[in-house]
Amino acid sequence: MNHPVRDVPLPFPDALSTDASPAPHPLLAPVTGLLGTWRGTGSGGYPTLEADFTYAQEVTFSHDGRPFLAYEARAWLLDADGKPLRPSARETGWWRLQPDGRVEALITQPTGIAEILSGHARDGAADLATEQVSLAPTAKQVDATRRRYTLTDPDTLAFVHDLAAVGRPLQHHLSAELRRTAPGQRI
């Protein structure tokens, strides 16, 4: 029997806020302030790149009532006038919350990089550092990362990403200021 699903709503949709259904699992308490979609701009650079760059980014954190966050991020490079040039980074993953605000994160990128990170979330901030990096055979060498997400107010998320790659030590790579958005809102 054929059952078309394209017009059927998901039976267990993700929630993007604490007041949406389903209610967040109690272990998500340290990260509920991150729920939602965040958009903004930032800057980046790395010694192996020809020049520093400006980019726009969108990050979404959601949950389905279980003790983990679904995570998705995408970025695109901007020209000197702030106009989009081309797609840049993209990643997706899961943040698994443990007692006492411990976080285990799994993040994958279409460039062949898969990271397992751990850290803590508390007081509107999450600090994650690499435990392990796995690379596809043709991926660029990445040895470690550190990611920090800090709510500077209820509607502003600061993001900082450090990177150790292609023979370079861990150092600053990206930073952005993201604003909480309403559904359908654009930067």
C-alpha positions, -999 to 999 in steps of 0.1 A, spaced: 0 0 0 14 34 -10 12 61 18 22 96 5 39 115 33 47 149 16 15 165 30 16 148 64 31 168 93 59 152 112 46 133 141 73 145 164 85 179 153 115 196 167 110 226 191 130 258 187 121 273 220 113 264 256 76 273 252 71 251 221 60 215 223 76 192 232 90 205 265 128 204 267 143 174 286 156 185 321 192 178 311 189 206 284 185 232 311 221 246 306 215 251 269 178 261 265 189 297 259 205 285 226 173 271 212 162 288 180 177 302 148 206 327 150 219 348 121 246 374 118 280 382 105 316 376 115 352 375 104 377 348 99 412 341 89 440 315 91 477 316 82 472 292 53 446 316 36 455 344 13 435 370 32 411 374 61 374 373 52 339 384 62 311 359 64 274 355 73 262 326 93 230 309 104 230 285 133 199 265 145 195 246 177 164 225 182 153 195 203 126 168 202 121 163 240 151 140 244 184 151 262 202 163 231 202 193 207 201 190 170 226 215 156 229 229 121 252 257 109 258 272 75 279 301 63 286 321 32 313 345 23 305 382 19 321 408 -4 333 443 8 297 456 4 282 428 25 267 409 -5 269 371 -6 298 357 -27 294 320 -24 286 292 1 313 285 27 312 262 58 283 239 65 279 214 93 254 194 112 254 174 144 242 166 178 249 179 213 244 153 239 238 168 274 250 149 304 244 156 341 262 187 356 261 205 322 287 183 305 283 182 267 294 157 242 290 170 206 292 152 173 297 175 143 301 165 107 310 186 76 305 178 39 342 184 34 349 150 50 356 161 86 338 145 116 345 159 151 337 146 185 340 174 211 333 176 248 330 204 273 305 222 295 275 244 293 266 268 321 255 304 326 245 309 290 278 296 276 290 264 260 327 256 256 336 226 235 370 212 226 380 183 203 383 148 217 387 132 183 387 142 146 381 117 118 388 125 82 377 112 49 406 101 27 405 134 7 397 158 36 421 186 46 441 178 78 423 190 109 438 181 142 417 200 168 391 226 173 376 246 201 342 263 199 326 288 223 290 299 222 281 327 246 248 344 251 258 380 257 221 388 261 189 367 255 189 376 218 227 378 210 250 348 206 287 353 203 306 325 185 343 319 185 361 290 167 397 280 171 414 256 147 445 234 145 448 223 108 473 216 80 503 216 104 494 247 123 488 249 161 454 257 176 446 294 170 418 318 163 399 310 131 364 325 132 342 348 153 307 361 148 279 379 165 245 362 158 210 375 166 180 354 175 156 355 145 119 350 140 109 322 117 114 333 81 134 364 90 165 372 69 197 389 78 
